[in-house]
Structure formats: C-alpha cells, structure tokens
C-alpha cells in the first residue's frame, strides 16, 4: 500500500440514507482522484467486531457498506465483503447486524476471512493474512469511527488488523500487548504488505466513551476518506478535538515520521477539520492493557469454535 498521499476528504452526512451516502462516496472519491478500472476485484473490509452487544453500534453501518458496494458496482467492479471478527464469523456478524439484508439483491459476495497466507512484516514477525486480501485488486477499508478501551481510538489504521485471520488476532494481543510498542508497531507494519485502495470511514453515528464494543453513540454526522490511512487518522483525531499523543497508534506513526502523521502536511479538498470539528466526543478515561489474559484467550477460542 502506498501511504504517500496527503489529501483527506471530509463531508457532512447526517443520516444513513443510501442514496445520500452514495453521493457522499462519489464526492469523496472524486476529490481524492480515486479511480476504479472496469473488472477490478474489490474487497470491502468493514468493522465487524461483534453484533452481539450494543445493537450493532460497534460495526460499520449496513447502509454505508451497501452504498459503497453499489458505488463500486457502478464502476464495473466485482465486489466481495469480508472481515475476521473478534467473535463469530464475518458472515454471521453481517447477518446479525443487518449488512446481509442491506446487500440483498446486489451481486456482492459476503465471505469469511480464511485460509491465512503467512506474510513477514518489517519487524520480522510473521502474520497470517486472509487469502481473499491477497486476491483483490483494491482493498476498501470501511472503519467505524469509535473509541477503543485499549488503543484510545479505532480508526483507519486499526481497522486493517481485521485482515489477520481468526485466532491469530487475540494471540498477537496476548503475545505482544505488554512489550513496549510492539503491538502498535505490528499494526503500522501491516500497511506495507496490504493492497492499495481507499479508506471510507463511517462517522455518521460514531461511538465514544468506551470501545471497541461497549461505547455510547455520538452523532458525528461525517463521512471521511483517504488513500493514506495515517493521514486520515491524523485528521480525524484533530476534528474530534483530541490530543494526538494520546493515541498509541498515532504515536507510532509519528515516531517513524510517516507521511500523514503531521497535520500541517495534509490538504483538504472538501471541508477542513475546523469546519466539521465537534465538541463532546469523550475518549476512554483510562486505557486497559492491550495484552489479553490467557483465560480470555481460551474463552475467545471456544466462542469462535462454537460460532462455526
């Protein structure tokens, strides 16, 4: 993935109306000069952490997924939708949170992220990336803008962690969560081995106070896009009125001097962060350890087996 772009698209969007959302997606892609070739194999990667709790608030909204899918279909692409949820399967979570219903009638294939392909990161760590990710021409990242009880915020960079298959995700939490910045470094290293594409972030109704599952709704009324997830995260933290240094993922990006980690280098072809800035978004008061207790790791594995 090329993360050299500095353009970030920000557009107001007050409701989950499909045609309104589709128009906003069109505006974002035009502003970011994002083009799709006919016949491109597109993989949409929403946030499907869990639909069991909080009435699906923690997941990317079904109408956002459907609107983005329709837009890519209109460009002549083939579209699949998948993820590797914390609990259960992607197809199961899509059914539970309403994405399957929203996609009904569209020539879109919902898939589970399976068949991990071992990829070595710059740190030397090997991770199992879903085979479907390697098979796509464009990876479209569809995060939910939300607070995160371990990482402060879950935005564009964090959402790519779902490309890692199944049990390997909690294992990476357990193995590297307590070692300096190894977990955040792994998240950032993933960017270099993933396909090119775009991030379109769902902030119509964001989630604050806690996360990634048990937070409260926050009416952010925003869709945001960028070809560089680092730049998009920097802009989103700014418009939420939060200190960038409080985000472990942003700190790792800034430590490396990655393009997009400085607000001053960004450009905004649509609205600026100041024009769509909000007040009242509350991040977690205290961050929990990134590492999982071994019992939680075992419990998660059992839930995954039972869900299948």
Helices and strands as residue ranges (DSSP letters): E 8-12, H 18-31, E 41-46, G 54-56, H 62-74, E 78-83, H 90-97, H 99-103, E 108-112, E 116-120, E 126-130, H 131-135, E 138-142, E 144-148, E 152-154, H 156-159, G 160-163, H 167-176, H 182-190, G 191-193, E 197-208, E 216-218, E 222-226, H 229-239, G 244-246, H 248-255, G 263-265, H 273-276, H 294-307
